[in-house]
Amino acid sequence: MSEAIGRLFPVDEKHWWQMAVRGFIALLFGILLLVWPGVSLFIFAILFGAFAFVDGIFTLVAAVNYKAGGGHRTWLFVRGILGGILGITVGIITFFWPEITMVALVLLVAAWAFVTGIMELVFAFTSVRETGAKWLFAVSGILSIILGLLLVVRPVVGILIVIWAIGAYAILAGIVLIVLGFRLRSPKAGKK
């Protein structure tokens, strides 16, 4: 089992597809936001809510699979559970109250991106050693933190710019997750 790739999103080779599906969903979400920039706040809230909810479910499933597969790092299991609950909660709040103000929505997205980025960055420098995937987690973490900070500093920049920034981030994060998912699937993963 290639534990190094699957630690942050605790999955094994058997469940590689969960990470890849998360990546494809993020990629599709990002493309929709860039191609459809005139989207209303309501539609954006629904899209983001659905994305965060589905991502949260996959994160919870990955954490349970990690523990059921004999994973011994409690903090990775807890990270998966907390990350999943956060994603589901943000998704539900955003989905059922799309009329919330743009600033509140932007701050929800900022908090989610910032927390995700910190966890990815910490993971990149503490857990990924033998796979050569450290830089992928580091880049994803840095991009998430930058997005979170930008949204906190400039929450009223305008819906169009925010949608483009989130769309670009989702595309990049989606690509990273797809690459990691297929790398986890590869029989050569972790055998360098």
TORGUSE-985183 format. One line per 10 residues: number of its first residue (from 0); for each residue x, y, z of C-alpha. Coordinates in pm, whole numbers. Example, Ala and Ser with C-alpha at 12.3 -4.5 7.8 and 13.67 -1.06 7.14 Angstrom:
2
0 = 1230,-450,780 ~ 1367,-106,714
# end
This chain:
192
0 = 0,0,0 ~ 128,345,-85 ~ 52,511,246 ~ 238,833,172 ~ 1,944,-105 ~ -309,835,81 ~ -238,987,421 ~ -394,1331,387 ~ -699,1194,214 ~ -667,858,383
10 = -733,603,109 ~ -546,305,-29 ~ -498,162,-377 ~ -840,-3,-359 ~ -1010,334,-303 ~ -797,548,-538 ~ -1106,640,-734 ~ -1247,846,-443 ~ -963,1095,-473 ~ -993,1098,-853
20 = -1371,1158,-834 ~ -1313,1448,-592 ~ -1066,1587,-844 ~ -1306,1552,-1137 ~ -1584,1720,-938 ~ -1352,2009,-843 ~ -1235,2037,-1205 ~ -1593,2046,-1337 ~ -1692,2299,-1071 ~ -1399,2524,-1167
30 = -1470,2502,-1540 ~ -1837,2587,-1484 ~ -1741,2896,-1284 ~ -1493,3017,-1548 ~ -1714,2944,-1849 ~ -2027,3081,-1682 ~ -1891,3390,-1501 ~ -2219,3578,-1504 ~ -2366,3320,-1270 ~ -2587,3468,-1001
40 = -2505,3445,-633 ~ -2786,3194,-594 ~ -2649,2960,-862 ~ -2294,3004,-730 ~ -2410,2920,-378 ~ -2589,2608,-502 ~ -2283,2496,-703 ~ -2043,2560,-417 ~ -2278,2401,-164 ~ -2307,2085,-374
50 = -1930,2074,-427 ~ -1846,2119,-57 ~ -2111,1864,46 ~ -1992,1593,-195 ~ -1627,1664,-111 ~ -1712,1632,259 ~ -1880,1295,204 ~ -1580,1161,12 ~ -1345,1289,284 ~ -1550,1113,555
60 = -1560,789,354 ~ -1183,808,299 ~ -1125,856,673 ~ -1343,557,759 ~ -1166,345,494 ~ -829,453,637 ~ -927,345,989 ~ -1094,23,869 ~ -782,-58,667 ~ -570,-51,980
70 = -449,310,964 ~ -269,394,1287 ~ -227,770,1272 ~ -509,911,1481 ~ -454,1267,1360 ~ -505,1158,998 ~ -833,990,1088 ~ -943,1295,1290 ~ -839,1526,1003 ~ -1053,1322,765
80 = -1354,1325,998 ~ -1324,1698,1078 ~ -1258,1788,714 ~ -1557,1582,604 ~ -1787,1734,866 ~ -1666,2085,774 ~ -1731,2023,403 ~ -2078,1878,465 ~ -2168,2160,706 ~ -2048,2434,471
90 = -2232,2262,186 ~ -2560,2242,379 ~ -2540,2601,506 ~ -2460,2733,159 ~ -2715,2511,-15 ~ -3011,2589,211 ~ -2939,2960,267 ~ -2820,3083,-74 ~ -2956,3428,2 ~ -2681,3493,257
100 = -2475,3799,178 ~ -2180,3773,-56 ~ -1942,3866,222 ~ -2068,3581,441 ~ -2040,3336,151 ~ -1692,3460,64 ~ -1584,3423,427 ~ -1722,3065,437 ~ -1524,2983,123 ~ -1218,3161,268
110 = -1232,2961,592 ~ -1271,2635,403 ~ -981,2716,165 ~ -753,2837,445 ~ -808,2533,671 ~ -772,2293,377 ~ -452,2470,268 ~ -292,2458,610 ~ -369,2087,645 ~ -229,2012,298
120 = 86,2217,363 ~ 149,2057,703 ~ 97,1717,545 ~ 336,1795,259 ~ 621,1868,499 ~ 550,1605,763 ~ 422,1293,588 ~ 505,1272,218 ~ 856,1132,176 ~ 907,853,-70
130 = 655,927,-345 ~ 781,1255,-483 ~ 429,1396,-433 ~ 539,1644,-164 ~ 544,1935,-409 ~ 189,1857,-528 ~ 52,1881,-175 ~ 266,2190,-104 ~ 142,2370,-418 ~ -219,2279,-344
140 = -181,2394,17 ~ -16,2724,-78 ~ -284,2796,-340 ~ -558,2721,-88 ~ -403,2948,177 ~ -351,3231,-73 ~ -712,3203,-188 ~ -836,3205,171 ~ -627,3509,265 ~ -724,3703,-49
150 = -1092,3643,18 ~ -1058,3761,380 ~ -861,4074,287 ~ -1083,4174,-10 ~ -1429,4022,49 ~ -1620,4284,-148 ~ -1402,4284,-461 ~ -1695,4168,-667 ~ -1871,3844,-740 ~ -1711,3805,-1083
160 = -1353,3822,-954 ~ -1437,3593,-664 ~ -1601,3342,-897 ~ -1298,3348,-1130 ~ -1055,3303,-841 ~ -1253,3014,-696 ~ -1294,2863,-1043 ~ -920,2878,-1110 ~ -846,2733,-767 ~ -1098,2450,-816
170 = -942,2361,-1152 ~ -590,2351,-1005 ~ -701,2158,-696 ~ -899,1920,-916 ~ -597,1849,-1134 ~ -384,1784,-825 ~ -643,1543,-680 ~ -682,1360,-1013 ~ -304,1320,-1046 ~ -279,1197,-686
180 = -570,957,-733 ~ -421,798,-1043 ~ -77,797,-887 ~ -220,609,-591 ~ -376,359,-835 ~ -43,304,-1010 ~ 135,-16,-907 ~ 461,182,-901 ~ 331,433,-642 ~ 562,453,-344
190 = 825,217,-491 ~ 1094,474,-571
# end
